[in-house]
Amino acid sequence: MKAIILTEAGGIEKLVINTLPVPVITENEVLIQVKAISINPVDAKTRSGKGLYGRLKENPPVILGWDISGIVTESNSPLFKTGDEVFGMVNFPGHGRAYAEYVAAPAAHLALKPANISHEEAAAATLAALTAWQALVSHAKIKATDKILIHAAAGGVGHYAVQIAKHIGAYVVGTSSAKNKDFVMKLGADEHIDYTSQRFEEATSAIDFTLDTIGGDNIDRSLEVIKTGGTIISIPSGLNEEVTSKASAKGINGYFILVESNGDDMKQIAALLEKGIIKSHVSITYPFEQLPEAHSAIESGRTAGKIVVTV
C-alpha cells in the first residue's frame, strides 16, 4: 500500500510517499480501506517536532494522521463486518497511522458512516467534531439556558461547536474575521464578533462557558467576560497554573482538555450528521499525493471549516 511517512521532524518536505505492507489486524480491530483523511493543526505541529512527535518517533515508521473514513475490508470485531462504511478518530493521542491506503483501527474508536454523507464529510467530522462534543457535552455539560462564547467559530473545531451548542439550545456568540461572519451566522450563531476590528471583551459579557481554541492571552481576556461559576476550556495550549489560579480567583472553572478516541461519542456525532443537525464544511480537498500542501494550508490558520485529503 501507499503511505506517507514522516522521515524526521521538519517542514512539509519531510512527508514522503512510500510503499509499505498492508497492516495486520489484531483482536477487536478492523482493517479499513481509507477513502478520506482529515487534516488538523495537531498534524502540522507534530510534523514540525512539537505536538505528539516525541511519542510517535519511538515507534517508527512515523505515519501521521488520525481522522479517517473508509470501508472495512477485514474484521476481527463483532462491531463491524466486511463492507461496512465507517469513520472515526483512530488511536488518538497515540499512533493513528492514518496517512495510508489501509489503516488498522480499534473497532471501539469507530462508528458507521451515515449513508447520506460523503467520506469527505465523514472524515472531517472526527477529531474536530469530537473535540467540540467532548468539550461542550462531556466536560462542560452546557445547557439550553447558557450563553456561550466560541472563539475561532469558523474553524475546524469552532464550526462544529456552534452547531452542537445551538442543537442543545444555547445562546451562541462566535468570533471570527469579518469575511467569515456570514458563515458563522449560517451555522446558527446568535451574535458575531469580528476580532480584527473589536475586542471581544468589550463586545460581550455574562458568558457561562467559553471554548478557546486559540490560547495565549485569549485565555486571560476571556476570563473578563465569564460569569462567576462559569467555565473556560482551552484546547491548544492548556491552562498554566497562573491562569488557572486567575480563573479560580474569579470563581471561574478553567481547564485544558485533550480529545480522546471514543466510538460511543462518534455514534452520537453520526446520529447528528445523519439527521442534518450538524454538517461538515469541507473548504479544501486535496488528492493523496498533495497531502503536504494540505499541511501548508492548515498552517496558514485562515481556512474555514475543514481540510480533507482523498485517497
LOFI-779017 format. One record per residue: residue number from 0; residue in one letter; x, y, z of N, C-alpha, C in turn. Coordinates in steps of 0.05 Angstrom, whole numbers, plus 5000, padded with zeros to 4 digits. Example, Ala and Ser with C-alpha at 12.3 -4.5 7.8 and 13.67 -1.06 7.14 Angstrom:
2
nr:rest:n.X:n.Y:n.Z:ca.X:ca.Y:ca.Z:c.X:c.Y:c.Z
0:A:5264:4886:5156:5246:4910:5156:5264:4934:5156
1:S:5257:4955:5142:5273:4979:5143:5258:5001:5157
This chain:
311
nr:rest:n.X:n.Y:n.Z:ca.X:ca.Y:ca.Z:c.X:c.Y:c.Z
0:M:5017:4976:5000:5000:5000:5000:5018:5025:5000
1:K:5006:5047:4991:5019:5073:4992:5015:5085:5020
2:A:5035:5097:5031:5033:5111:5057:5052:5135:5056
3:I:5045:5155:5071:5063:5179:5073:5077:5178:5100
4:I:5103:5176:5099:5119:5173:5123:5132:5200:5129
5:L:5134:5206:5155:5149:5229:5164:5178:5220:5170
6:T:5196:5228:5152:5224:5218:5154:5238:5229:5179
7:E:5232:5254:5186:5242:5267:5210:5226:5292:5215
8:A:5228:5304:5238:5213:5328:5244:5223:5351:5226
9:G:5205:5367:5216:5213:5389:5199:5190:5399:5182
10:G:5197:5409:5158:5178:5421:5140:5162:5400:5125
11:I:5145:5410:5106:5128:5391:5092:5144:5372:5073
12:E:5169:5380:5067:5185:5362:5050:5193:5337:5065
13:K:5189:5336:5091:5195:5311:5107:5173:5291:5105
14:L:5150:5298:5092:5128:5279:5087:5133:5266:5060
15:V:5139:5240:5060:5148:5226:5036:5131:5201:5030
16:I:5121:5199:5005:5106:5175:4998:5124:5151:4996
17:N:5115:5129:5008:5130:5104:5009:5111:5081:5004
18:T:5122:5057:5000:5106:5033:4998:5111:5015:5022
19:L:5090:5007:5036:5092:4991:5060:5073:4967:5058
20:P:5077:4947:5074:5058:4925:5075:5031:4934:5086
21:V:5010:4922:5077:4984:4927:5089:4984:4918:5118
22:P:4974:4934:5137:4975:4927:5165:4960:4900:5171
23:V:4970:4886:5191:4957:4862:5200:4940:4869:5225
24:I:4915:4863:5225:4898:4870:5247:4899:4849:5270
25:T:4895:4858:5294:4895:4841:5317:4866:4839:5328
26:E:4863:4827:5351:4836:4823:5363:4822:4850:5367
27:N:4797:4851:5360:4780:4875:5364:4788:4899:5346
28:E:4802:4892:5325:4809:4913:5305:4796:4907:5278
29:V:4794:4928:5262:4785:4924:5234:4806:4936:5215
30:L:4807:4926:5191:4824:4937:5170:4806:4955:5152
31:I:4814:4979:5149:4798:4999:5134:4813:5007:5108
32:Q:4799:5005:5086:4809:5017:5061:4801:5046:5062
33:V:4820:5064:5065:4815:5092:5070:4806:5106:5045
34:K:4785:5122:5048:4774:5138:5026:4780:5167:5030
35:A:4781:5176:5055:4786:5205:5060:4799:5208:5087
36:I:4816:5228:5089:4832:5234:5113:4827:5264:5119
37:S:4824:5270:5145:4821:5298:5153:4847:5308:5165
38:I:4854:5333:5159:4879:5345:5168:4873:5365:5190
39:N:4888:5364:5212:4884:5382:5235:4909:5397:5242
40:P:4906:5419:5258:4930:5433:5266:4951:5415:5281
41:V:4941:5395:5296:4959:5378:5311:4976:5361:5292
42:D:4966:5356:5268:4982:5342:5248:5007:5358:5241
43:A:5003:5384:5235:5025:5401:5227:5044:5406:5250
44:K:5033:5409:5274:5050:5413:5298:5068:5389:5302
45:T:5056:5365:5300:5071:5340:5304:5092:5337:5283
46:R:5085:5343:5258:5105:5341:5236:5129:5359:5242
47:S:5125:5382:5253:5146:5401:5258:5164:5394:5282
48:G:5156:5373:5297:5171:5364:5320:5158:5371:5347
49:K:5135:5384:5346:5121:5391:5370:5098:5371:5373
50:G:5076:5379:5385:5052:5362:5387:5059:5335:5399
51:L:5053:5314:5383:5057:5287:5393:5082:5273:5382
52:Y:5099:5289:5369:5123:5278:5356:5140:5261:5375
53:G:5145:5271:5399:5162:5257:5418:5152:5229:5424
54:R:5126:5226:5424:5114:5200:5429:5116:5182:5405
55:L:5109:5193:5381:5108:5176:5357:5135:5167:5347
56:K:5156:5184:5351:5182:5177:5340:5194:5152:5352
57:E:5183:5144:5376:5193:5120:5389:5183:5094:5376
58:N:5165:5098:5357:5152:5074:5344:5152:5078:5313
59:P:5176:5078:5300:5177:5082:5272:5166:5059:5256
60:P:5159:5063:5230:5159:5089:5216:5137:5107:5226
61:V:5142:5133:5227:5122:5152:5237:5103:5159:5214
62:I:5078:5151:5217:5057:5157:5198:5037:5174:5213
63:L:5034:5199:5205:5017:5218:5219:4987:5213:5212
64:G:4970:5228:5225:4941:5227:5219:4925:5209:5237
65:W:4901:5217:5242:4883:5202:5260:4854:5201:5249
66:D:4847:5219:5231:4819:5221:5222:4815:5207:5195
67:I:4797:5187:5195:4792:5172:5171:4763:5166:5166
68:S:4756:5161:5141:4731:5149:5133:4737:5129:5111
69:G:4725:5106:5113:4731:5086:5092:4714:5061:5095
70:I:4723:5039:5083:4707:5014:5081:4722:4992:5095
71:V:4708:4977:5112:4720:4954:5126:4725:4932:5106
72:T:4751:4923:5104:4757:4901:5086:4763:4875:5101
73:E:4767:4877:5127:4772:4854:5144:4765:4861:5173
74:S:4752:4843:5187:4744:4849:5214:4750:4827:5234
75:N:4762:4835:5257:4765:4817:5280:4749:4827:5303
76:S:4726:4839:5297:4709:4851:5317:4679:4845:5311
77:P:4663:4840:5331:4634:4836:5326:4620:4862:5320
78:L:4634:4885:5323:4621:4911:5319:4616:4918:5289
79:F:4635:4908:5272:4633:4915:5244:4639:4891:5227
80:K:4628:4890:5203:4633:4869:5184:4645:4880:5158
81:T:4656:4862:5142:4668:4870:5117:4647:4884:5100
82:G:4655:4906:5089:4637:4922:5072:4624:4946:5086
83:D:4626:4946:5113:4615:4969:5127:4630:4994:5121
84:E:4616:5016:5118:4629:5042:5115:4631:5055:5143
85:V:4655:5061:5152:4659:5071:5179:4676:5096:5179
86:F:4675:5111:5201:4692:5134:5204:4699:5138:5234
87:G:4721:5152:5239:4729:5157:5267:4756:5169:5269
88:M:4763:5176:5293:4790:5186:5300:4804:5162:5313
89:V:4825:5153:5301:4838:5128:5308:4862:5132:5327
90:N:4862:5119:5350:4885:5117:5368:4896:5144:5377
91:F:4879:5164:5378:4889:5190:5389:4888:5190:5419
92:P:4909:5198:5433:4933:5212:5423:4957:5194:5418
93:G:4952:5170:5408:4974:5151:5402:4981:5153:5372
94:H:4989:5130:5361:4999:5129:5334:4975:5120:5316
95:G:4963:5140:5302:4940:5134:5286:4946:5121:5259
96:R:4969:5130:5247:4978:5119:5221:4956:5122:5200
97:A:4944:5145:5199:4921:5149:5180:4930:5157:5152
98:Y:4954:5166:5148:4963:5175:5122:4971:5151:5105
99:A:4951:5134:5099:4957:5109:5085:4932:5099:5071
100:E:4936:5081:5052:4913:5069:5037:4897:5050:5055
101:Y:4911:5038:5074:4897:5019:5093:4905:5026:5122
102:V:4886:5025:5140:4892:5031:5168:4880:5009:5185
103:A:4896:4998:5204:4886:4980:5225:4875:4997:5248
104:A:4850:4994:5254:4837:5011:5274:4822:4995:5295
105:P:4824:5003:5321:4807:4991:5341:4778:4996:5334
106:A:4762:4975:5334:4733:4978:5327:4719:4997:5346
107:A:4729:4998:5371:4717:5015:5392:4721:5045:5387
108:H:4737:5052:5367:4742:5081:5361:4725:5090:5337
109:L:4708:5073:5326:4694:5079:5301:4664:5079:5304
110:A:4651:5090:5284:4622:5089:5281:4615:5084:5252
111:L:4591:5074:5247:4582:5071:5219:4579:5098:5207
112:K:4588:5101:5182:4585:5127:5168:4556:5129:5159
113:P:4543:5152:5165:4515:5155:5154:4515:5154:5124
114:A:4495:5141:5113:4494:5137:5084:4490:5163:5068
115:N:4479:5183:5082:4472:5208:5068:4495:5228:5067
116:I:4519:5221:5077:4541:5240:5075:4565:5226:5061
117:S:4582:5242:5050:4605:5231:5035:4628:5223:5055
118:H:4647:5208:5044:4670:5201:5060:4686:5226:5068
119:E:4686:5246:5050:4700:5271:5057:4687:5285:5081
120:E:4660:5286:5080:4645:5299:5102:4648:5283:5128
121:A:4649:5257:5126:4652:5240:5149:4680:5243:5162
122:A:4701:5241:5145:4728:5244:5155:4732:5271:5169
123:A:4719:5292:5159:4721:5318:5171:4710:5318:5199
124:A:4689:5302:5204:4674:5303:5229:4685:5283:5249
125:T:4711:5284:5253:4723:5264:5272:4738:5280:5294
126:L:4763:5285:5292:4777:5299:5314:4764:5325:5321
127:A:4758:5341:5301:4747:5368:5306:4719:5366:5319
128:A:4702:5349:5308:4675:5346:5319:4676:5333:5346
129:L:4693:5313:5350:4697:5300:5376:4706:5320:5397
130:T:4725:5338:5389:4735:5358:5408:4712:5376:5417
131:A:4696:5385:5398:4673:5402:5405:4653:5387:5423
132:W:4647:5363:5416:4628:5347:5431:4638:5342:5459
133:Q:4663:5333:5462:4673:5326:5488:4676:5351:5506
134:A:4683:5374:5494:4685:5398:5509:4658:5408:5519
135:L:4639:5410:5500:4613:5422:5507:4595:5403:5522
136:V:4595:5377:5514:4575:5358:5525:4587:5342:5548
137:S:4610:5329:5543:4621:5311:5564:4633:5326:5587
138:H:4647:5348:5582:4661:5363:5604:4644:5386:5615
139:A:4637:5405:5598:4623:5429:5608:4593:5424:5613
140:K:4582:5404:5600:4553:5397:5603:4536:5422:5600
141:I:4540:5436:5577:4525:5460:5573:4495:5455:5572
142:K:4480:5476:5578:4450:5474:5580:4438:5495:5561
143:A:4412:5491:5556:4397:5508:5537:4397:5537:5547
144:T:4400:5541:5573:4399:5568:5584:4425:5583:5583
145:D:4446:5569:5574:4473:5580:5575:4479:5600:5552
146:K:4495:5620:5559:4506:5638:5539:4535:5630:5534
147:I:4542:5624:5510:4568:5611:5504:4584:5628:5484
148:L:4610:5630:5490:4628:5644:5472:4646:5623:5459
149:I:4646:5623:5432:4663:5604:5417:4682:5620:5401
150:H:4708:5617:5408:4729:5631:5393:4735:5615:5367
151:A:4744:5630:5346:4750:5617:5320:4727:5600:5311
152:A:4703:5612:5311:4679:5598:5306:4676:5587:5278
153:A:4693:5598:5259:4692:5588:5232:4712:5566:5227
154:G:4728:5559:5247:4749:5539:5244:4739:5511:5246
155:G:4757:5492:5246:4750:5463:5246:4734:5456:5271
156:V:4745:5461:5294:4730:5455:5319:4707:5474:5323
157:G:4712:5499:5317:4692:5520:5322:4666:5516:5307
158:H:4668:5508:5282:4643:5507:5266:4626:5484:5274
159:Y:4638:5463:5286:4621:5441:5297:4610:5450:5325
160:A:4627:5465:5340:4618:5473:5367:4594:5491:5365
161:V:4593:5510:5345:4570:5527:5342:4545:5510:5337
162:Q:4547:5491:5319:4524:5474:5312:4514:5457:5335
163:I:4533:5445:5350:4526:5429:5373:4513:5445:5395
164:A:4524:5469:5400:4513:5486:5421:4485:5495:5414
165:K:4481:5502:5388:4454:5510:5380:4434:5487:5382
166:H:4443:5463:5375:4426:5440:5378:4417:5436:5407
167:I:4435:5441:5425:4428:5439:5454:4409:5461:5462
168:G:4410:5484:5448:4393:5506:5454:4406:5530:5466
169:A:4432:5530:5468:4447:5552:5480:4447:5577:5462
170:Y:4452:5600:5475:4456:5625:5460:4485:5627:5454
171:V:4492:5630:5428:4520:5628:5419:4530:5654:5408
172:V:4553:5662:5419:4569:5685:5408:4594:5673:5396
173:G:4598:5679:5370:4622:5668:5356:4640:5690:5347
174:T:4667:5685:5349:4686:5704:5339:4699:5693:5313
175:S:4704:5710:5295:4719:5704:5270:4726:5730:5257
176:S:4740:5729:5234:4744:5754:5219:4718:5761:5204
177:A:4717:5785:5194:4693:5795:5181:4685:5778:5157
178:K:4705:5768:5143:4699:5753:5118:4684:5727:5124
179:N:4686:5717:5149:4672:5692:5156:4646:5697:5172
180:K:4638:5723:5174:4614:5729:5190:4590:5714:5180
181:D:4584:5715:5154:4561:5702:5143:4561:5672:5148
182:F:4585:5660:5145:4588:5631:5150:4581:5625:5179
183:V:4592:5640:5198:4587:5635:5226:4557:5638:5233
184:M:4545:5659:5222:4516:5663:5227:4499:5641:5215
185:K:4506:5631:5192:4491:5609:5179:4494:5583:5195
186:L:4516:5580:5210:4519:5557:5227:4499:5557:5250
187:G:4489:5581:5256:4469:5584:5278:4476:5603:5300
188:A:4500:5616:5298:4507:5635:5319:4487:5657:5322
189:D:4483:5666:5347:4464:5688:5352:4477:5715:5349
190:E:4503:5716:5355:4519:5741:5352:4546:5734:5340
191:H:4557:5754:5325:4583:5751:5314:4601:5774:5323
192:I:4626:5768:5330:4645:5789:5337:4669:5786:5318
193:D:4674:5808:5304:4698:5809:5286:4722:5816:5303
194:Y:4739:5796:5308:4761:5800:5326:4782:5819:5315
195:T:4781:5824:5289:4801:5842:5276:4794:5871:5280
196:S:4769:5877:5287:4760:5905:5289:4750:5913:5317
197:Q:4746:5893:5334:4737:5899:5361:4747:5878:5381
198:R:4751:5887:5405:4759:5869:5426:4734:5855:5437
199:F:4735:5828:5437:4711:5813:5444:4703:5819:5473
200:E:4722:5825:5490:4715:5830:5518:4700:5857:5522
201:E:4700:5873:5501:4684:5898:5502:4658:5895:5487
202:A:4655:5872:5473:4631:5868:5457:4611:5848:5469
203:T:4619:5833:5490:4601:5814:5502:4607:5812:5531
204:S:4589:5799:5546:4592:5796:5575:4573:5774:5585
205:A:4575:5768:5610:4556:5749:5624:4557:5722:5609
206:I:4581:5712:5603:4584:5687:5589:4585:5664:5609
207:D:4570:5643:5604:4571:5619:5621:4593:5600:5615
208:F:4600:5598:5589:4620:5579:5580:4635:5590:5556
209:T:4661:5588:5557:4678:5596:5534:4694:5572:5524
210:L:4694:5568:5498:4711:5548:5485:4733:5563:5471
211:D:4757:5559:5480:4780:5573:5469:4798:5554:5453
212:T:4800:5560:5427:4817:5543:5410:4841:5559:5401
213:I:4847:5581:5414:4869:5599:5405:4892:5599:5425
214:G:4886:5602:5451:4907:5602:5471:4919:5630:5475
215:G:4942:5630:5488:4956:5655:5493:4940:5674:5511
216:D:4941:5700:5505:4927:5720:5521:4897:5718:5517
217:N:4888:5703:5497:4859:5699:5493:4846:5687:5518
218:I:4861:5671:5532:4851:5658:5556:4846:5679:5578
219:D:4866:5696:5583:4863:5717:5603:4841:5736:5596
220:R:4839:5744:5571:4818:5762:5562:4791:5750:5565
221:S:4789:5724:5560:4763:5710:5562:4753:5711:5591
222:L:4771:5709:5610:4763:5709:5639:4748:5734:5646
223:E:4752:5756:5631:4739:5781:5637:4709:5781:5630
224:V:4701:5762:5613:4672:5763:5604:4656:5739:5616
225:I:4669:5722:5631:4656:5698:5641:4644:5704:5669
226:K:4619:5694:5672:4605:5697:5698:4620:5682:5720
227:T:4616:5691:5745:4624:5675:5768:4610:5648:5766
228:G:4625:5626:5770:4614:5600:5768:4615:5589:5739
229:G:4624:5605:5720:4626:5597:5692:4651:5580:5687
230:T:4654:5573:5662:4676:5554:5655:4690:5563:5629
231:I:4716:5560:5628:4731:5562:5603:4746:5536:5599
232:I:4744:5526:5575:4760:5502:5567:4778:5511:5545
233:S:4804:5506:5548:4824:5513:5528:4834:5488:5513
234:I:4836:5490:5487:4844:5467:5471:4874:5467:5465
235:P:4885:5489:5454:4912:5486:5442:4935:5486:5461
236:S:4933:5502:5483:4957:5506:5499:4955:5497:5527
237:G:4932:5491:5536:4928:5484:5564:4928:5509:5581
238:L:4918:5507:5605:4918:5529:5623:4941:5525:5643
239:N:4960:5543:5642:4982:5540:5662:4971:5547:5690
240:E:4987:5542:5710:4977:5545:5737:4970:5574:5743
241:E:4984:5593:5731:4978:5621:5736:4950:5628:5726
242:V:4943:5619:5702:4917:5625:5691:4895:5610:5706
243:T:4901:5585:5714:4882:5570:5730:4876:5584:5756
244:S:4897:5595:5768:4893:5610:5794:4878:5636:5789
245:K:4883:5649:5766:4868:5673:5760:4838:5667:5756
246:A:4833:5645:5742:4805:5636:5739:4792:5630:5766
247:S:4807:5615:5782:4796:5607:5808:4791:5632:5826
248:A:4808:5652:5824:4804:5676:5840:4779:5691:5832
249:K:4770:5687:5807:4745:5700:5798:4721:5681:5801
250:G:4726:5658:5813:4704:5639:5816:4697:5625:5790
251:I:4717:5622:5772:4712:5610:5746:4728:5584:5744
252:N:4716:5564:5731:4729:5538:5727:4745:5540:5701
253:G:4771:5535:5703:4788:5537:5679:4805:5512:5676
254:Y:4803:5499:5653:4820:5476:5649:4824:5469:5619
255:F:4842:5450:5615:4850:5442:5588:4840:5414:5583
256:I:4831:5408:5559:4824:5380:5552:4839:5371:5528
257:L:4844:5346:5527:4856:5333:5503:4835:5313:5493
258:V:4827:5316:5469:4807:5298:5457:4817:5269:5458
259:E:4799:5250:5461:4806:5222:5462:4788:5206:5443
260:S:4800:5186:5430:4784:5168:5413:4761:5156:5429
261:N:4737:5156:5417:4714:5145:5432:4692:5138:5412
262:G:4688:5112:5408:4667:5104:5389:4639:5111:5397
263:D:4633:5111:5423:4607:5119:5432:4601:5148:5425
264:D:4621:5166:5429:4617:5193:5421:4615:5196:5391
265:M:4630:5180:5376:4627:5180:5347:4599:5173:5338
266:K:4586:5154:5352:4559:5147:5345:4540:5170:5350
267:Q:4545:5186:5371:4528:5210:5375:4531:5230:5353
268:I:4556:5233:5344:4562:5252:5322:4549:5241:5296
269:A:4552:5215:5292:4540:5203:5268:4510:5208:5267
270:A:4496:5205:5289:4467:5210:5290:4460:5239:5283
271:L:4476:5258:5293:4472:5286:5287:4477:5292:5257
272:L:4497:5279:5246:4503:5282:5217:4481:5270:5200
273:E:4471:5247:5208:4450:5233:5193:4424:5249:5192
274:K:4418:5263:5214:4394:5278:5216:4397:5307:5204
275:G:4422:5313:5196:4427:5340:5185:4428:5362:5206
276:I:4430:5354:5232:4432:5373:5254:4459:5387:5254
277:I:4480:5372:5248:4506:5384:5243:4515:5376:5215
278:K:4530:5394:5202:4541:5389:5176:4570:5396:5175
279:S:4586:5380:5160:4614:5386:5157:4617:5406:5134
280:H:4633:5427:5139:4641:5445:5118:4669:5439:5110
281:V:4672:5427:5086:4698:5420:5075:4706:5442:5056
282:S:4726:5458:5064:4733:5482:5049:4753:5475:5026
283:I:4770:5456:5031:4790:5448:5010:4794:5418:5011
284:T:4796:5406:4987:4802:5377:4985:4827:5374:4967
285:Y:4845:5358:4978:4870:5352:4963:4871:5322:4956
286:P:4884:5314:4934:4889:5286:4929:4912:5277:4947
287:F:4914:5251:4951:4934:5239:4970:4962:5249:4965
288:E:4970:5251:4939:4997:5259:4932:5003:5287:4940
289:Q:4982:5303:4944:4986:5331:4952:4981:5336:4982
290:L:4983:5315:4998:4978:5318:5026:4997:5339:5039
291:P:5023:5340:5031:5040:5361:5043:5028:5389:5039
292:E:5015:5394:5016:5003:5421:5011:4980:5426:5030
293:A:4967:5404:5038:4945:5407:5058:4956:5416:5085
294:H:4981:5407:5091:4994:5417:5116:5000:5447:5114
295:S:5009:5456:5091:5014:5485:5088:4988:5501:5091
296:A:4966:5490:5081:4940:5504:5083:4931:5506:5112
297:I:4934:5484:5127:4924:5484:5155:4942:5503:5172
298:E:4968:5505:5164:4986:5522:5180:4980:5552:5175
299:S:4966:5558:5153:4960:5586:5147:4941:5597:5168
300:G:4925:5580:5181:4906:5589:5201:4883:5605:5190
301:R:4880:5604:5164:4859:5621:5152:4837:5605:5138
302:T:4837:5579:5142:4816:5563:5129:4790:5562:5146
303:A:4768:5563:5132:4742:5559:5145:4735:5529:5144
304:G:4723:5519:5165:4716:5491:5165:4740:5472:5165
305:K:4739:5452:5147:4758:5431:5148:4773:5427:5122
306:I:4798:5416:5124:4814:5408:5101:4814:5378:5100
307:V:4809:5367:5076:4807:5338:5073:4824:5328:5050
308:V:4836:5304:5053:4852:5291:5032:4837:5266:5023
309:T:4834:5263:4997:4821:5238:4987:4843:5218:4980
310:V:4837:5193:4984:4856:5171:4979:4847:5154:4955
